[in-house]
Amino acid sequence: KHDSYWVENLLVQELEHSDPPFRLCLHKRDFVPGKWIIDNIIDCIEKSRKTVFVLSQNFVKSEWCKYELDFSHFRLFDENNDAAILVLLEPIEKKAIPQRFCKLRKIMNTRTYLEWPTEEAEHA
């Protein structure tokens, strides 16, 4: 929620208007109204080839993000595939990540992740 401006106006625009375009699932647009939020999350993760996690201070403070990470855990570790794409929106010290995000720590220690540049000139 707190990173939605960056996600909607930069990330989504870039990915959905690329050549070839990516088809993204966004909760505002693609969750089924009246369906339990948890069921929407699970269904979307299961139907997706990849799950993009935008990691930020806001992410590690969000309970919903923890659920999304938990539900994607099976695909990430038990199926041993590369379904997760991690984008580090801002620097986060691994030791600053709360204990409840132990799976996130494991992913960050075992997978390559993208870092959004802090310098605006590097954003292009």
N, C-alpha and C positions, 0 to 999 in steps of 0.2 A: 504494500500500500504506500509506504513512504518513499519508495523508489519508483513508483509508477510513472512519474513524468519521464524519467530517463528510459525506462523500459518501453513505454508507448511511443515516445517521440524520437528516440534514437535507435534502440535495438530493433523494435518491431518494424519501424519504417525501413531500416536498412535490409533486414532479412526478407520481409514480404515483398519488397520492390527490387530484389536482386534478380540476376539473370543466371540461372532459373530461380524463380521465387520459391521461398520456403512457405509452407502452410503451417501457421502457428495456432496453438490453442491458448486462448486467453480467457480467464474466468469471466471478465465483464461481458465478453461477446459469446463465448462458447459453452459455458456451463448451462445445463438444462434447468430452467426455472422450476421450483417446487421440489427438486430432487435434493436429497441430503448433500451437504457440502462435501463430506467425506466420500460419498459415492461418486460425486462429480470428479473429485481429485483422482480416485482410484481408476475410474473409467478412462479419464484423459491420459493418465500415465500408461495404462495398459495399451491404449490405442496408438500411442506415440512411438515413433522410432527412437527419438531422443528426448531427454528432459533437460532443459536449460535452467540452471540455478544461478541467479544473480546474487552473489554473496556480498553482503555489506553488514555494517553494524546493525542496521534495521532487520536484516534477515535473521541474525542470531538472537534477536530479541523477540521474534515472532513465533507464537505457538503454532500457527497454521503452517509456517515454513517447516517446522519440526515434523509435523504430520506428513507433509509432502515428501520430505527426505526419508522418513520412516517407510512410507509406502513404496518408494522407489528402491528401497534397500534390496529387496528380492532380486530385481533386475540387475542391480549394480554388482552385487556380491554373489548371490546364490546361482544366478545364471551365468555369471562371469562374463558379462558383455560390456560394451562401452556405451551404454545408453545415456550416461550423464555427461553434460558439458557444463563445466564450472566457469563462471565469469566473475572474477574478483573486481567488483566495482570500485572499491576503495581498499587501502591496506588494512588488513586485519591480522593482528598477532595471533598465531595459532593458540598460544597460551591464554589469550583473552576470550576464546570461544568457550561458552559455558559447557559444563560436563554433560548436560543433556544432549549436546551435539557431538557425542563421541564418534558417531558414524561420519559426521562431516570431517572431523579431524583425520579419520582413517582415509577418507576419500582424498583429502588434500595431501596426505603423506604418500599415497600410492598412485595418484593420477596427475597427469599434467593439466594445468588449468590456465585460463587466459586472464591477463591482468589489464584492466582498462587503464590507459595511461593517465597519469596525474597532470601532465602538461597538455594544455588544450591544443597546441600545435601538432601533437602526435595523434589526435583523434581521427584524422582523415585516413 
